[in-house]
Amino acid sequence: MEALLETSKFLENKLKFKPKIAIILGTGLGELVNHVEIEQTIPYGSIPNFPVSTVESHKGKLIIGRLSGKEVMIMQGRFHYYEGYSMEQVTFPVRVMKLLGVETLLVSNASGGLHEYMEVSDLFIITDHINLLPENPLRGNPYPKLGPMFPDMSEAYDKKLIEEAEKIAQKEGIRYHKGVYVSVQGPNLETKAEYKFLRIIGGDVVGMSTVPEVIVANHQGMRCFAISVITDVGHESKIRKVGISDVIAAAQKAQPAMIKIFSELVKVC
């Protein structure tokens, strides 16, 4: 708790204002900040106790500003379990957000689609998740003052925000799907057998992030919304070899649609 208080105090003294909305930008999705009236840019490396992004396209900056007139805190890059960080480190920024007064968390990521009808660069609104990560950020109840040891997760993703995002997508003619996101450890992509298994157990897309942050946000009583860009398709009829450059390119192609949804969604948060 000492590190958490130190970091939150550092940012509290540094920030010009304290937003109620926070956004975490995933792989290849950093261009949203170009639509923000930026007040402050703080490199992760200058924030006490903050991890540092090691993944390509994750710039490692905390942005404070206004999006569509709403005050926002934006993480331009996140931390992953596969980078070698503990779950406490992965979710540390979300803990800090809560202490700074954030009430709503909006999350983006890159994911692999599991169905034949999905196309690269489609958007996917997450309505539920399956957690296959080997460690839970609530294990050991590290922050009992911030929430219950056994938080309810039956509605981990806010229904109202999901409905609003769908309205925006439909109005703008944005191609999207919705359903269940499966979170795995990574960093390797899945085998054909694994893609099939994930589909059988009820998954619609698969990725390597988001769920830890959402668990912690729910633990703290924050509203959550999460959306993916489908960067590859793991159906037998569409599987091909994919590298990080392909993932980033697919995510970047979807950025205009993602930016539109976030820019409109913050208005109702």
C-alpha positions as CSV (number, residue, x, y, z in Angstrom):
1,M,0.0,0.0,0.0
2,E,3.0,2.3,0.6
3,A,4.0,2.3,-3.0
4,L,0.4,2.9,-4.1
5,L,0.1,5.9,-1.8
6,E,3.4,7.3,-2.9
7,T,2.5,7.1,-6.6
8,S,-1.0,8.5,-6.2
9,K,0.4,11.4,-4.0
10,F,3.0,12.1,-6.7
11,L,0.4,12.4,-9.4
12,E,-2.1,14.2,-7.2
13,N,0.5,17.0,-6.7
14,K,1.5,17.0,-10.4
15,L,-1.9,16.8,-12.2
16,K,-3.6,20.0,-13.2
17,F,-7.0,18.3,-12.7
18,K,-8.2,14.8,-11.8
19,P,-10.3,13.2,-14.5
20,K,-13.2,10.8,-13.7
21,I,-12.6,8.9,-16.9
22,A,-9.5,6.8,-17.7
23,I,-8.6,5.1,-21.0
24,I,-6.1,2.3,-21.5
25,L,-4.8,2.1,-25.1
26,G,-3.7,-1.3,-26.4
27,T,-1.4,-2.5,-29.2
28,G,-1.3,-0.2,-32.2
29,L,-4.1,2.0,-30.8
30,G,-2.2,5.0,-29.6
31,E,-3.4,7.6,-32.1
32,L,-6.4,8.5,-30.0
33,V,-4.2,11.0,-28.2
34,N,-4.0,13.0,-31.4
35,H,-7.6,13.9,-30.8
36,V,-7.1,15.0,-27.2
37,E,-6.5,18.5,-26.0
38,I,-3.4,17.6,-24.1
39,E,-2.7,19.4,-20.8
40,Q,0.1,17.1,-19.6
41,T,2.3,14.2,-20.8
42,I,4.1,12.2,-18.2
43,P,6.5,9.4,-19.2
44,Y,5.9,6.2,-17.1
45,G,9.6,6.2,-16.3
46,S,9.2,9.5,-14.3
47,I,6.4,8.1,-12.2
48,P,7.4,6.5,-8.9
49,N,6.8,2.7,-8.8
50,F,5.3,2.6,-12.3
51,P,6.3,-0.2,-14.6
52,V,7.7,0.6,-18.0
53,S,6.1,-0.6,-21.3
54,T,8.4,-3.0,-23.2
55,V,6.1,-3.9,-26.1
56,E,6.4,-2.3,-29.6
57,S,3.8,0.5,-30.2
58,H,3.2,1.0,-26.4
59,K,4.7,4.4,-26.0
60,G,4.6,4.4,-22.2
61,K,3.1,7.8,-21.5
62,L,0.3,9.0,-19.2
63,I,-1.7,11.7,-21.0
64,I,-3.9,14.2,-19.1
65,G,-6.3,16.3,-21.2
66,R,-9.8,16.6,-22.7
67,L,-11.5,14.3,-25.2
68,S,-14.8,15.6,-26.7
69,G,-14.8,18.2,-23.9
70,K,-14.5,15.6,-21.1
71,E,-11.5,15.4,-18.8
72,V,-9.6,12.1,-19.3
73,M,-6.5,10.3,-18.2
74,I,-5.0,8.1,-20.9
75,M,-2.5,5.3,-20.7
76,Q,-0.7,5.3,-24.0
77,G,0.5,1.7,-23.5
78,R,-0.2,-0.9,-20.9
79,F,1.7,-3.7,-19.1
80,H,1.3,-7.4,-19.7
81,Y,1.8,-10.5,-17.6
82,Y,3.9,-12.0,-20.4
83,E,6.4,-9.1,-20.1
84,G,7.5,-10.6,-16.8
85,Y,5.5,-8.3,-14.6
86,S,3.5,-9.6,-11.6
87,M,-0.3,-9.2,-11.6
88,E,0.1,-6.5,-9.0
89,Q,2.4,-4.5,-11.3
90,V,0.1,-5.1,-14.3
91,T,-2.9,-3.6,-12.4
92,F,-1.0,-1.0,-10.4
93,P,-2.1,1.9,-12.6
94,V,-5.8,1.0,-12.1
95,R,-5.2,1.0,-8.4
96,V,-3.7,4.5,-8.7
97,M,-6.6,5.7,-10.9
98,K,-9.1,4.8,-8.2
99,L,-7.1,6.7,-5.6
100,L,-7.1,9.7,-7.9
101,G,-10.8,9.7,-8.3
102,V,-11.4,7.8,-11.6
103,E,-14.9,6.3,-11.8
104,T,-15.0,4.8,-15.3
105,L,-12.4,2.7,-17.1
106,L,-12.4,2.4,-20.9
107,V,-10.1,-0.2,-22.3
108,S,-8.9,-1.2,-25.8
109,N,-6.8,-4.1,-27.0
110,A,-5.8,-6.2,-30.0
111,S,-7.3,-9.7,-30.1
112,G,-7.6,-12.8,-32.3
113,G,-11.0,-13.6,-33.7
114,L,-12.2,-17.2,-33.3
115,H,-15.1,-17.3,-35.8
116,E,-15.1,-17.6,-39.6
117,Y,-17.4,-14.6,-40.0
118,M,-14.9,-12.3,-38.4
119,E,-12.5,-10.1,-40.5
120,V,-9.2,-8.5,-39.7
121,S,-9.7,-4.9,-38.4
122,D,-13.3,-5.6,-37.2
123,L,-14.1,-4.2,-33.8
124,F,-15.3,-6.4,-31.0
125,I,-17.3,-5.1,-28.0
126,I,-16.5,-7.2,-24.9
127,T,-19.6,-8.2,-22.9
128,D,-18.0,-10.9,-20.8
129,H,-14.7,-12.7,-20.4
130,I,-13.1,-16.0,-19.5
131,N,-9.9,-15.7,-17.5
132,L,-7.3,-18.3,-18.3
133,L,-4.4,-16.4,-16.9
134,P,-2.3,-18.4,-14.3
135,E,-2.5,-15.7,-11.5
136,N,-5.3,-13.5,-10.2
137,P,-4.6,-9.9,-9.2
138,L,-6.8,-10.3,-6.1
139,R,-4.8,-13.3,-4.8
140,G,-3.8,-12.7,-1.2
141,N,-6.2,-9.7,-0.9
142,P,-3.4,-7.2,-1.3
143,Y,-5.6,-4.1,-0.9
144,P,-8.5,-4.9,1.5
145,K,-9.3,-1.2,2.0
146,L,-10.1,-0.8,-1.8
147,G,-12.7,-3.5,-2.1
148,P,-14.0,-6.9,-1.0
149,M,-12.0,-10.1,-1.3
150,F,-14.8,-11.8,-3.3
151,P,-16.1,-9.1,-5.7
152,D,-19.1,-10.0,-7.9
153,M,-18.2,-10.3,-11.6
154,S,-21.6,-11.2,-13.1
155,E,-21.7,-7.8,-14.8
156,A,-18.0,-7.0,-15.2
157,Y,-18.7,-4.8,-18.3
158,D,-21.2,-2.0,-17.9
159,K,-24.4,-2.7,-19.8
160,K,-25.2,1.0,-20.4
161,L,-21.8,1.7,-21.9
162,I,-22.1,-1.4,-24.1
163,E,-25.5,-0.2,-25.4
164,E,-24.1,3.3,-26.1
165,A,-21.1,1.9,-28.0
166,E,-23.4,-0.2,-30.1
167,K,-25.6,2.8,-31.0
168,I,-22.5,4.8,-32.0
169,A,-21.1,1.9,-34.1
170,Q,-24.5,1.5,-35.8
171,K,-24.9,5.2,-36.5
172,E,-21.4,5.5,-37.9
173,G,-21.7,2.3,-40.0
174,I,-18.8,0.7,-38.1
175,R,-18.5,-3.1,-38.5
176,Y,-18.4,-4.8,-35.1
177,H,-19.2,-7.9,-33.2
178,K,-19.8,-8.5,-29.5
179,G,-19.3,-11.4,-27.0
180,V,-16.8,-13.2,-24.9
181,Y,-13.1,-12.3,-24.6
182,V,-10.7,-15.0,-23.5
183,S,-7.5,-13.8,-21.7
184,V,-4.4,-16.0,-22.0
185,Q,-0.8,-15.7,-20.8
186,G,1.0,-15.4,-24.1
187,P,3.3,-14.2,-25.5
188,N,3.1,-16.8,-28.3
189,L,0.0,-16.8,-30.5
190,E,-2.3,-19.9,-30.3
191,T,-2.0,-23.2,-32.0
192,K,-4.9,-24.4,-34.2
193,A,-5.9,-26.8,-31.5
194,E,-5.9,-24.0,-28.9
195,Y,-8.1,-21.8,-31.1
196,K,-10.6,-24.6,-31.5
197,F,-10.5,-25.3,-27.7
198,L,-11.2,-21.6,-26.9
199,R,-14.1,-21.6,-29.3
200,I,-15.6,-24.7,-27.8
201,I,-15.5,-23.3,-24.2
202,G,-17.4,-20.2,-25.3
203,G,-14.8,-17.7,-26.4
204,D,-15.3,-15.4,-29.4
205,V,-11.9,-13.6,-29.3
206,V,-8.6,-14.2,-27.5
207,G,-6.0,-11.8,-26.2
208,M,-3.3,-11.3,-23.6
209,S,-4.5,-8.4,-21.5
210,T,-7.5,-6.5,-20.2
211,V,-9.0,-9.0,-17.8
212,P,-6.6,-8.2,-14.9
213,E,-7.4,-4.5,-15.2
214,V,-11.1,-5.2,-15.4
215,I,-11.0,-7.5,-12.4
216,V,-9.3,-4.8,-10.3
217,A,-11.6,-2.1,-11.6
218,N,-14.6,-4.1,-10.6
219,H,-13.0,-4.9,-7.2
220,Q,-12.8,-1.1,-6.6
221,G,-16.4,-0.4,-7.8
222,M,-15.4,1.3,-11.2
223,R,-17.5,1.0,-14.3
224,C,-15.8,-0.8,-17.2
225,F,-16.1,-0.9,-20.9
226,A,-13.7,-2.8,-23.2
227,I,-13.3,-3.1,-27.0
228,S,-11.0,-5.1,-29.2
229,V,-9.6,-4.7,-32.7
230,I,-9.5,-8.2,-34.3
231,T,-6.0,-8.4,-35.7
232,D,-6.0,-12.0,-36.9
233,V,-8.6,-14.7,-37.2
234,G,-8.0,-18.1,-35.6
235,H,-10.6,-20.1,-37.5
236,E,-9.4,-23.2,-39.5
237,S,-10.4,-21.6,-42.8
238,K,-8.6,-18.3,-42.1
239,I,-5.5,-19.1,-40.1
240,R,-2.2,-17.7,-41.4
241,K,1.2,-16.9,-40.0
242,V,1.1,-13.6,-38.1
243,G,3.8,-11.4,-36.6
244,I,3.7,-8.3,-34.4
245,S,4.0,-6.1,-37.5
246,D,0.8,-7.6,-38.9
247,V,-1.0,-7.1,-35.6
248,I,0.0,-3.5,-35.4
249,A,-1.0,-2.8,-39.0
250,A,-4.4,-4.4,-38.5
251,A,-5.0,-2.4,-35.3
252,Q,-3.9,0.9,-37.0
253,K,-6.3,0.3,-39.9
254,A,-9.1,0.2,-37.3
255,Q,-8.0,3.3,-35.4
256,P,-10.5,5.7,-37.1
257,A,-13.4,3.6,-36.0
258,M,-12.0,3.1,-32.5
259,I,-11.3,6.8,-32.1
260,K,-14.9,7.6,-33.2
261,I,-16.4,5.2,-30.6
262,F,-14.2,6.5,-27.7
263,S,-14.7,10.1,-28.7
264,E,-18.5,9.7,-28.6
265,L,-18.6,7.3,-25.6
266,V,-16.9,9.6,-23.2
267,K,-19.7,12.1,-23.7
268,V,-22.1,9.7,-21.8
269,C,-19.6,8.6,-19.1
